[in-house]
Amino acid sequence: MAVFTELSDEDRQSITAAYGLKSLLSVVGIADGDSETTYLFRAREGEFIVTLFENGAQPLDLERAFETMEALHRKGVPCPKPLRTVEGRATCRAAGRLVAVVSSYRAPHPRLQARQNAEAWVVRWLKSILSSNERQSAQQRIFQLGQFMARWPKRMSFSLARK
């Protein structure tokens, strides 16, 4: 990802219209990488990564890639969501290049992810207790959960606030 192709105002308007973005707030070139031109488009609808393909990518190849990403996204895999044009295509053209757009994806903070994983584990544990037919087994599980929760502040506490 880098900026090899500059976008004119008409190019930016063409891309936002093609993808149905109503109000473009800002455009920032992303100067990392080495083979494609990449921008961050901020719009009222959210943040999007816009890629202009410099290497002659074919629309059919990108269509297949989008179908794979859409399937992953539907299955809950944490990944960017491909954005389709208002006509349902994976790509459009601007500045003489093939263009593809995906949602901006930010991975959760590792500590937040750890807490979410722990919370999901507790929920699964509670569901197993509720589905248990054996009273003694359920009581043992509740006791173990109580012990785990007593240690919760020491093991899982953190603050996302900046100091």
N, C-alpha and C positions, 0 to 999 in steps of 0.2 A: 504494500500500500504506500502510495506516495502521490504527489501532485505533479503530473506530467502535462495534463491538458487543463488549461484554464477554462472555466465556464463563464460565458457571457450572461447578461441579464436574461436574454431570450432563452438561452439554454436552461437556466435555472427555472424559468417560468414553464418551459416545455416539459421538464421533468416533473415539476409539482403538478401540472395539469394532467399529465399522463397517469400519475399514480393517485390522483384525487386528493392531493393535499391542498387544503383551502388557504392556509395562511402561513407562509414561510417567514420565520422570525430571524433566522441567521443561517449562514453557510460558512463552515470552517474546513479548510483543507487539512487533511491528515498526512503529515510528512514522514511517515514510517514506511518501510518496505522498499520494494525494488521493481515491481513489474506492472502494477495497475494504479490508476488515479483514483483516489478515495477522498470523499467528503463526508462531513457530518452535517446533515440538514436538520435544523431544529424548526419544528412547525407546531401549531397548536395541538395537532394530533399526537405529537410525541417526537422522539429523536430517531433518525434513520441514517443508516450507513449507505451512501450512494457510491457505487463503483462503476467507473468507466473502464472498459476492457481495452487495453492497448495492444494485446497480443493476438487479435483476430479471433476471439472466442466466437463460437457459433450459437445462435439462439436455441437450437435443439439441445445442445449440451447443457446450457443454463436451465432450460426447462426441466430436464431430467434432474439436475442438481436441486432445483426448487422443489420438485415433487418429493425428493428424499427428505429435504429439510422440513417440508410441511408435514410429512408423515412422522418424523421425529418430534416435531413440536406438538402434534396432536396426541402423541403417546406420552407427553409430559417430560420429554428429554429437554433439559435446560439448554436452549440454543436460540439464536436469532430467528425471528419469524419472517419468512420471505413476504414481501409486499408485491402484490400483482397490480398490473395497470388496470384502469377502469374497464378496459376491454378484456381483461382476464389473462393477459400474457405475462410472462416472467420478465420480459425485457422491453425496453424502448430504445430509441436512438436519440443522441444529443451530441453536439460538437463533433459529429462524424464518427462517434464511437457507440458501441453497444453498452447499454446502461442497465444495471440491476440494483434493486433497493431491498434492504432487509432492515428490520427493526434493530435499534441499538440494544444490545444485550449487555447487562452488567452482572457479573457473577456476584452472588452474595458474599459479604464479608465472611472470612473463615470462621470467626467466632459466632456470628449470627447463624451460619450454616450448621455449626456444631449444636447450637441451642435448638434449632429447628429439628435436627435429627434426633436429639434427645426427647423433644416434645412428641415427635412422631412415635418414638419407641414407647413412651409412657402411654400414649393413646392405644397402641397395639396391645400393650400389657393389660390395660383396663378392659379392652374388648375381650381378651382371652379370659379374664376373671369373670366377666359377665356371661360368657358362653360356657363356662365350666359347669359340669354337672355334679362334680364332687365338692361337697361343702368344705371338707378339710383342706383340699387342694386350694380352693379359692381363698380360704382364710390364711394359708401359708403365703400365697402370692400377695395378698394385701399386706401382710406383715413385712415381706421383703420389699414391697414397694414403699412402705412407710420408712424403712431403713434407708432406702435409696434417696427418698425425698428429704430426709433429715440431713443428708450430706449435700443436697442440691446447691445451696448457696456457696459452699466452698468449691465445688467442682465446676459449676456452670455460670457463676456470676461474672458479669463484665459490663462495661459501659461503652456505648458507641459515641458518647459525648466527647468533644475535643477539649483538651485541658490547656 
